[in-house]
Amino acid sequence: MARDPDTIEREIEKARDALASTLDELSVKANPKRLADSAKTSVLAKLSEPKIKYPLIGAGVLIGALLLRKLIR
């Protein structure tokens, strides 16, 4: 069954609009600044957890003490 050209044009226009919308969504999701901000937020949230935060503070104090000891000798 043959389709008329107007129907084909409308279907093509719908497909173009859908593709444009999808590309817009992908460009928003793949924005490097947005990805960096998201990664920074998740890292900061993870580092603020007590079971991560306090051992890191302890390791920093230990490294600082060892460096200070080495400088004094």
PDB file as gemmi writes it, atoms N, CA and C in Angstrom:
CRYST1    1.000    1.000    1.000  90.00  90.00  90.00 P 1                      
ATOM      1  N   MET A   1       0.851  -1.169   0.000  1.00  0.00           N  
ATOM      2  CA  MET A   1       0.000   0.000   0.000  1.00  0.00           C  
ATOM      3  C   MET A   1       0.904   1.241   0.000  1.00  0.00           C  
ATOM      4  N   ALA A   2       0.665   2.158  -0.890  1.00  0.00           N  
ATOM      5  CA  ALA A   2       1.466   3.372  -1.021  1.00  0.00           C  
ATOM      6  C   ALA A   2       1.012   4.409   0.005  1.00  0.00           C  
ATOM      7  N   ARG A   3       1.975   5.117   0.541  1.00  0.00           N  
ATOM      8  CA  ARG A   3       1.652   6.169   1.496  1.00  0.00           C  
ATOM      9  C   ARG A   3       1.778   7.510   0.791  1.00  0.00           C  
ATOM     10  N   ASP A   4       0.971   8.445   1.211  1.00  0.00           N  
ATOM     11  CA  ASP A   4       1.041   9.737   0.541  1.00  0.00           C  
ATOM     12  C   ASP A   4       2.209  10.563   1.081  1.00  0.00           C  
ATOM     13  N   PRO A   5       2.758  11.467   0.291  1.00  0.00           N  
ATOM     14  CA  PRO A   5       3.942  12.238   0.680  1.00  0.00           C  
ATOM     15  C   PRO A   5       3.742  13.089   1.936  1.00  0.00           C  
ATOM     16  N   ASP A   6       2.541  13.598   2.177  1.00  0.00           N  
ATOM     17  CA  ASP A   6       2.307  14.405   3.376  1.00  0.00           C  
ATOM     18  C   ASP A   6       2.493  13.581   4.652  1.00  0.00           C  
ATOM     19  N   THR A   7       2.011  12.358   4.643  1.00  0.00           N  
ATOM     20  CA  THR A   7       2.166  11.479   5.807  1.00  0.00           C  
ATOM     21  C   THR A   7       3.637  11.171   6.039  1.00  0.00           C  
ATOM     22  N   ILE A   8       4.354  10.893   4.965  1.00  0.00           N  
ATOM     23  CA  ILE A   8       5.779  10.600   5.076  1.00  0.00           C  
ATOM     24  C   ILE A   8       6.528  11.816   5.635  1.00  0.00           C  
ATOM     25  N   GLU A   9       6.205  13.006   5.157  1.00  0.00           N  
ATOM     26  CA  GLU A   9       6.851  14.220   5.658  1.00  0.00           C  
ATOM     27  C   GLU A   9       6.567  14.438   7.135  1.00  0.00           C  
ATOM     28  N   ARG A  10       5.329  14.199   7.567  1.00  0.00           N  
ATOM     29  CA  ARG A  10       4.990  14.350   8.991  1.00  0.00           C  
ATOM     30  C   ARG A  10       5.769  13.353   9.846  1.00  0.00           C  
ATOM     31  N   GLU A  11       5.895  12.117   9.371  1.00  0.00           N  
ATOM     32  CA  GLU A  11       6.646  11.107  10.120  1.00  0.00           C  
ATOM     33  C   GLU A  11       8.130  11.482  10.206  1.00  0.00           C  
ATOM     34  N   ILE A  12       8.674  12.004   9.116  1.00  0.00           N  
ATOM     35  CA  ILE A  12      10.064  12.433   9.120  1.00  0.00           C  
ATOM     36  C   ILE A  12      10.257  13.591  10.095  1.00  0.00           C  
ATOM     37  N   GLU A  13       9.330  14.527  10.107  1.00  0.00           N  
ATOM     38  CA  GLU A  13       9.418  15.675  11.022  1.00  0.00           C  
ATOM     39  C   GLU A  13       9.333  15.224  12.483  1.00  0.00           C  
ATOM     40  N   LYS A  14       8.452  14.257  12.769  1.00  0.00           N  
ATOM     41  CA  LYS A  14       8.351  13.708  14.131  1.00  0.00           C  
ATOM     42  C   LYS A  14       9.665  13.046  14.538  1.00  0.00           C  
ATOM     43  N   ALA A  15      10.246  12.288  13.598  1.00  0.00           N  
ATOM     44  CA  ALA A  15      11.506  11.605  13.890  1.00  0.00           C  
ATOM     45  C   ALA A  15      12.621  12.631  14.141  1.00  0.00           C  
ATOM     46  N   ARG A  16      12.654  13.706  13.365  1.00  0.00           N  
ATOM     47  CA  ARG A  16      13.658  14.759  13.565  1.00  0.00           C  
ATOM     48  C   ARG A  16      13.493  15.419  14.927  1.00  0.00           C  
ATOM     49  N   ASP A  17      12.241  15.711  15.292  1.00  0.00           N  
ATOM     50  CA  ASP A  17      11.993  16.334  16.598  1.00  0.00           C  
ATOM     51  C   ASP A  17      12.418  15.412  17.742  1.00  0.00           C  
ATOM     52  N   ALA A  18      12.114  14.124  17.603  1.00  0.00           N  
ATOM     53  CA  ALA A  18      12.498  13.164  18.640  1.00  0.00           C  
ATOM     54  C   ALA A  18      14.016  13.069  18.738  1.00  0.00           C  
ATOM     55  N   LEU A  19      14.689  13.044  17.595  1.00  0.00           N  
ATOM     56  CA  LEU A  19      16.150  12.971  17.591  1.00  0.00           C  
ATOM     57  C   LEU A  19      16.760  14.231  18.198  1.00  0.00           C  
ATOM     58  N   ALA A  20      16.220  15.390  17.862  1.00  0.00           N  
ATOM     59  CA  ALA A  20      16.726  16.646  18.422  1.00  0.00           C  
ATOM     60  C   ALA A  20      16.544  16.676  19.930  1.00  0.00           C  
ATOM     61  N   SER A  21      15.418  16.206  20.399  1.00  0.00           N  
ATOM     62  CA  SER A  21      15.163  16.167  21.842  1.00  0.00           C  
ATOM     63  C   SER A  21      16.141  15.231  22.538  1.00  0.00           C  
ATOM     64  N   THR A  22      16.377  14.072  21.956  1.00  0.00           N  
ATOM     65  CA  THR A  22      17.310  13.109  22.531  1.00  0.00           C  
ATOM     66  C   THR A  22      18.722  13.682  22.571  1.00  0.00           C  
ATOM     67  N   LEU A  23      19.136  14.344  21.509  1.00  0.00           N  
ATOM     68  CA  LEU A  23      20.471  14.949  21.478  1.00  0.00           C  
ATOM     69  C   LEU A  23      20.605  16.055  22.517  1.00  0.00           C  
ATOM     70  N   ASP A  24      19.551  16.827  22.710  1.00  0.00           N  
ATOM     71  CA  ASP A  24      19.585  17.870  23.741  1.00  0.00           C  
ATOM     72  C   ASP A  24      19.759  17.260  25.132  1.00  0.00           C  
ATOM     73  N   GLU A  25      19.023  16.180  25.405  1.00  0.00           N  
ATOM     74  CA  GLU A  25      19.136  15.515  26.702  1.00  0.00           C  
ATOM     75  C   GLU A  25      20.539  14.949  26.903  1.00  0.00           C  
ATOM     76  N   LEU A  26      21.095  14.350  25.848  1.00  0.00           N  
ATOM     77  CA  LEU A  26      22.442  13.788  25.956  1.00  0.00           C  
ATOM     78  C   LEU A  26      23.491  14.873  26.179  1.00  0.00           C  
ATOM     79  N   SER A  27      23.324  16.002  25.532  1.00  0.00           N  
ATOM     80  CA  SER A  27      24.306  17.079  25.716  1.00  0.00           C  
ATOM     81  C   SER A  27      24.254  17.632  27.135  1.00  0.00           C  
ATOM     82  N   VAL A  28      23.078  17.646  27.730  1.00  0.00           N  
ATOM     83  CA  VAL A  28      22.968  18.102  29.125  1.00  0.00           C  
ATOM     84  C   VAL A  28      23.611  17.080  30.061  1.00  0.00           C  
ATOM     85  N   LYS A  29      23.335  15.790  29.825  1.00  0.00           N  
ATOM     86  CA  LYS A  29      23.881  14.752  30.700  1.00  0.00           C  
ATOM     87  C   LYS A  29      25.389  14.609  30.557  1.00  0.00           C  
ATOM     88  N   ALA A  30      25.933  14.847  29.375  1.00  0.00           N  
ATOM     89  CA  ALA A  30      27.364  14.645  29.130  1.00  0.00           C  
ATOM     90  C   ALA A  30      28.172  15.926  29.267  1.00  0.00           C  
ATOM     91  N   ASN A  31      27.589  16.960  29.833  1.00  0.00           N  
ATOM     92  CA  ASN A  31      28.294  18.226  30.019  1.00  0.00           C  
ATOM     93  C   ASN A  31      29.448  18.010  30.999  1.00  0.00           C  
ATOM     94  N   PRO A  32      30.695  18.289  30.577  1.00  0.00           N  
ATOM     95  CA  PRO A  32      31.846  18.033  31.453  1.00  0.00           C  
ATOM     96  C   PRO A  32      31.792  18.789  32.778  1.00  0.00           C  
ATOM     97  N   LYS A  33      31.327  20.019  32.769  1.00  0.00           N  
ATOM     98  CA  LYS A  33      31.240  20.787  34.018  1.00  0.00           C  
ATOM     99  C   LYS A  33      30.249  20.129  34.970  1.00  0.00           C  
ATOM    100  N   ARG A  34      29.122  19.686  34.444  1.00  0.00           N  
ATOM    101  CA  ARG A  34      28.123  19.021  35.272  1.00  0.00           C  
ATOM    102  C   ARG A  34      28.678  17.712  35.831  1.00  0.00           C  
ATOM    103  N   LEU A  35      29.398  16.949  35.002  1.00  0.00           N  
ATOM    104  CA  LEU A  35      29.986  15.696  35.467  1.00  0.00           C  
ATOM    105  C   LEU A  35      31.039  15.947  36.547  1.00  0.00           C  
ATOM    106  N   ALA A  36      31.849  16.980  36.374  1.00  0.00           N  
ATOM    107  CA  ALA A  36      32.871  17.307  37.374  1.00  0.00           C  
ATOM    108  C   ALA A  36      32.229  17.748  38.684  1.00  0.00           C  
ATOM    109  N   ASP A  37      31.189  18.565  38.591  1.00  0.00           N  
ATOM    110  CA  ASP A  37      30.491  19.004  39.804  1.00  0.00           C  
ATOM    111  C   ASP A  37      29.862  17.820  40.533  1.00  0.00           C  
ATOM    112  N   SER A  38      29.291  16.910  39.771  1.00  0.00           N  
ATOM    113  CA  SER A  38      28.671  15.725  40.358  1.00  0.00           C  
ATOM    114  C   SER A  38      29.721  14.851  41.058  1.00  0.00           C  
ATOM    115  N   ALA A  39      30.871  14.664  40.408  1.00  0.00           N  
ATOM    116  CA  ALA A  39      31.939  13.862  41.006  1.00  0.00           C  
ATOM    117  C   ALA A  39      32.469  14.533  42.268  1.00  0.00           C  
ATOM    118  N   LYS A  40      32.637  15.844  42.212  1.00  0.00           N  
ATOM    119  CA  LYS A  40      33.134  16.582  43.381  1.00  0.00           C  
ATOM    120  C   LYS A  40      32.175  16.449  44.553  1.00  0.00           C  
ATOM    121  N   THR A  41      30.888  16.583  44.271  1.00  0.00           N  
ATOM    122  CA  THR A  41      29.875  16.467  45.322  1.00  0.00           C  
ATOM    123  C   THR A  41      29.887  15.074  45.943  1.00  0.00           C  
ATOM    124  N   SER A  42      29.988  14.042  45.116  1.00  0.00           N  
ATOM    125  CA  SER A  42      29.974  12.685  45.662  1.00  0.00           C  
ATOM    126  C   SER A  42      31.237  12.386  46.464  1.00  0.00           C  
ATOM    127  N   VAL A  43      32.384  12.893  46.027  1.00  0.00           N  
ATOM    128  CA  VAL A  43      33.634  12.687  46.778  1.00  0.00           C  
ATOM    129  C   VAL A  43      33.570  13.410  48.112  1.00  0.00           C  
ATOM    130  N   LEU A  44      33.099  14.648  48.109  1.00  0.00           N  
ATOM    131  CA  LEU A  44      32.987  15.393  49.363  1.00  0.00           C  
ATOM    132  C   LEU A  44      32.006  14.723  50.323  1.00  0.00           C  
ATOM    133  N   ALA A  45      30.921  14.189  49.800  1.00  0.00           N  
ATOM    134  CA  ALA A  45      29.957  13.489  50.653  1.00  0.00           C  
ATOM    135  C   ALA A  45      30.588  12.236  51.258  1.00  0.00           C  
ATOM    136  N   LYS A  46      31.363  11.530  50.447  1.00  0.00           N  
ATOM    137  CA  LYS A  46      32.018  10.317  50.938  1.00  0.00           C  
ATOM    138  C   LYS A  46      33.070  10.664  52.001  1.00  0.00           C  
ATOM    139  N   LEU A  47      33.826  11.739  51.773  1.00  0.00           N  
ATOM    140  CA  LEU A  47      34.863  12.115  52.731  1.00  0.00           C  
ATOM    141  C   LEU A  47      34.302  12.673  54.038  1.00  0.00           C  
ATOM    142  N   SER A  48      33.067  13.113  54.032  1.00  0.00           N  
ATOM    143  CA  SER A  48      32.483  13.644  55.262  1.00  0.00           C  
ATOM    144  C   SER A  48      31.897  12.548  56.151  1.00  0.00           C  
ATOM    145  N   GLU A  49      31.880  11.316  55.659  1.00  0.00           N  
ATOM    146  CA  GLU A  49      31.411  10.204  56.499  1.00  0.00           C  
ATOM    147  C   GLU A  49      32.447   9.947  57.591  1.00  0.00           C  
ATOM    148  N   PRO A  50      32.001   9.776  58.831  1.00  0.00           N  
ATOM    149  CA  PRO A  50      32.951   9.596  59.951  1.00  0.00           C  
ATOM    150  C   PRO A  50      33.905   8.418  59.775  1.00  0.00           C  
ATOM    151  N   LYS A  51      33.455   7.309  59.206  1.00  0.00           N  
ATOM    152  CA  LYS A  51      34.342   6.152  59.085  1.00  0.00           C  
ATOM    153  C   LYS A  51      35.428   6.365  58.029  1.00  0.00           C  
ATOM    154  N   ILE A  52      35.313   7.378  57.211  1.00  0.00           N  
ATOM    155  CA  ILE A  52      36.341   7.740  56.238  1.00  0.00           C  
ATOM    156  C   ILE A  52      37.143   8.939  56.744  1.00  0.00           C  
ATOM    157  N   LYS A  53      36.433   9.890  57.311  1.00  0.00           N  
ATOM    158  CA  LYS A  53      37.032  11.168  57.719  1.00  0.00           C  
ATOM    159  C   LYS A  53      38.094  10.993  58.810  1.00  0.00           C  
ATOM    160  N   TYR A  54      37.760  10.284  59.862  1.00  0.00           N  
ATOM    161  CA  TYR A  54      38.671  10.187  61.002  1.00  0.00           C  
ATOM    162  C   TYR A  54      39.933   9.375  60.704  1.00  0.00           C  
ATOM    163  N   PRO A  55      39.850   8.266  59.986  1.00  0.00           N  
ATOM    164  CA  PRO A  55      41.108   7.591  59.623  1.00  0.00           C  
ATOM    165  C   PRO A  55      42.003   8.455  58.729  1.00  0.00           C  
ATOM    166  N   LEU A  56      41.411   9.251  57.847  1.00  0.00           N  
ATOM    167  CA  LEU A  56      42.221  10.150  57.014  1.00  0.00           C  
ATOM    168  C   LEU A  56      42.905  11.217  57.863  1.00  0.00           C  
ATOM    169  N   ILE A  57      42.187  11.741  58.841  1.00  0.00           N  
ATOM    170  CA  ILE A  57      42.792  12.725  59.747  1.00  0.00           C  
ATOM    171  C   ILE A  57      43.940  12.080  60.516  1.00  0.00           C  
ATOM    172  N   GLY A  58      43.721  10.861  60.993  1.00  0.00           N  
ATOM    173  CA  GLY A  58      44.773  10.144  61.722  1.00  0.00           C  
ATOM    174  C   GLY A  58      45.990   9.890  60.855  1.00  0.00           C  
ATOM    175  N   ALA A  59      45.770   9.496  59.609  1.00  0.00           N  
ATOM    176  CA  ALA A  59      46.889   9.254  58.696  1.00  0.00           C  
ATOM    177  C   ALA A  59      47.638  10.555  58.416  1.00  0.00           C  
ATOM    178  N   GLY A  60      46.915  11.645  58.285  1.00  0.00           N  
ATOM    179  CA  GLY A  60      47.556  12.943  58.054  1.00  0.00           C  
ATOM    180  C   GLY A  60      48.406  13.372  59.232  1.00  0.00           C  
ATOM    181  N   VAL A  61      47.892  13.166  60.427  1.00  0.00           N  
ATOM    182  CA  VAL A  61      48.650  13.514  61.641  1.00  0.00           C  
ATOM    183  C   VAL A  61      49.903  12.649  61.741  1.00  0.00           C  
ATOM    184  N   LEU A  62      49.770  11.366  61.439  1.00  0.00           N  
ATOM    185  CA  LEU A  62      50.925  10.458  61.498  1.00  0.00           C  
ATOM    186  C   LEU A  62      51.982  10.870  60.477  1.00  0.00           C  
ATOM    187  N   ILE A  63      51.589  11.166  59.262  1.00  0.00           N  
ATOM    188  CA  ILE A  63      52.542  11.587  58.231  1.00  0.00           C  
ATOM    189  C   ILE A  63      53.198  12.907  58.628  1.00  0.00           C  
ATOM    190  N   GLY A  64      52.400  13.833  59.156  1.00  0.00           N  
ATOM    191  CA  GLY A  64      52.959  15.112  59.620  1.00  0.00           C  
ATOM    192  C   GLY A  64      53.978  14.916  60.730  1.00  0.00           C  
ATOM    193  N   ALA A  65      53.664  14.029  61.676  1.00  0.00           N  
ATOM    194  CA  ALA A  65      54.587  13.766  62.773  1.00  0.00           C  
ATOM    195  C   ALA A  65      55.877  13.138  62.261  1.00  0.00           C  
ATOM    196  N   LEU A  66      55.764  12.198  61.325  1.00  0.00           N  
ATOM    197  CA  LEU A  66      56.963  11.565  60.763  1.00  0.00           C  
ATOM    198  C   LEU A  66      57.817  12.560  59.995  1.00  0.00           C  
ATOM    199  N   LEU A  67      57.180  13.446  59.240  1.00  0.00           N  
ATOM    200  CA  LEU A  67      57.934  14.476  58.525  1.00  0.00           C  
ATOM    201  C   LEU A  67      58.619  15.435  59.477  1.00  0.00           C  
ATOM    202  N   LEU A  68      57.910  15.848  60.515  1.00  0.00           N  
ATOM    203  CA  LEU A  68      58.480  16.747  61.509  1.00  0.00           C  
ATOM    204  C   LEU A  68      59.660  16.092  62.210  1.00  0.00           C  
ATOM    205  N   ARG A  69      59.521  14.808  62.541  1.00  0.00           N  
ATOM    206  CA  ARG A  69      60.611  14.065  63.197  1.00  0.00           C  
ATOM    207  C   ARG A  69      61.835  14.000  62.288  1.00  0.00           C  
ATOM    208  N   LYS A  70      61.601  13.763  60.990  1.00  0.00           N  
ATOM    209  CA  LYS A  70      62.710  13.672  60.038  1.00  0.00           C  
ATOM    210  C   LYS A  70      63.396  15.030  59.878  1.00  0.00           C  
ATOM    211  N   LEU A  71      62.624  16.118  59.888  1.00  0.00           N  
ATOM    212  CA  LEU A  71      63.194  17.461  59.746  1.00  0.00           C  
ATOM    213  C   LEU A  71      64.027  17.852  60.965  1.00  0.00           C  
ATOM    214  N   ILE A  72      63.592  17.431  62.135  1.00  0.00           N  
ATOM    215  CA  ILE A  72      64.276  17.795  63.366  1.00  0.00           C  
ATOM    216  C   ILE A  72      65.599  17.039  63.473  1.00  0.00           C  
ATOM    217  N   ARG A  73      65.690  15.824  63.004  1.00  0.00           N  
ATOM    218  CA  ARG A  73      66.930  15.029  63.100  1.00  0.00           C  
ATOM    219  C   ARG A  73      67.980  15.540  62.217  1.00  0.00           C  
TER     220      ARG A  73                                                      
END                                                                             
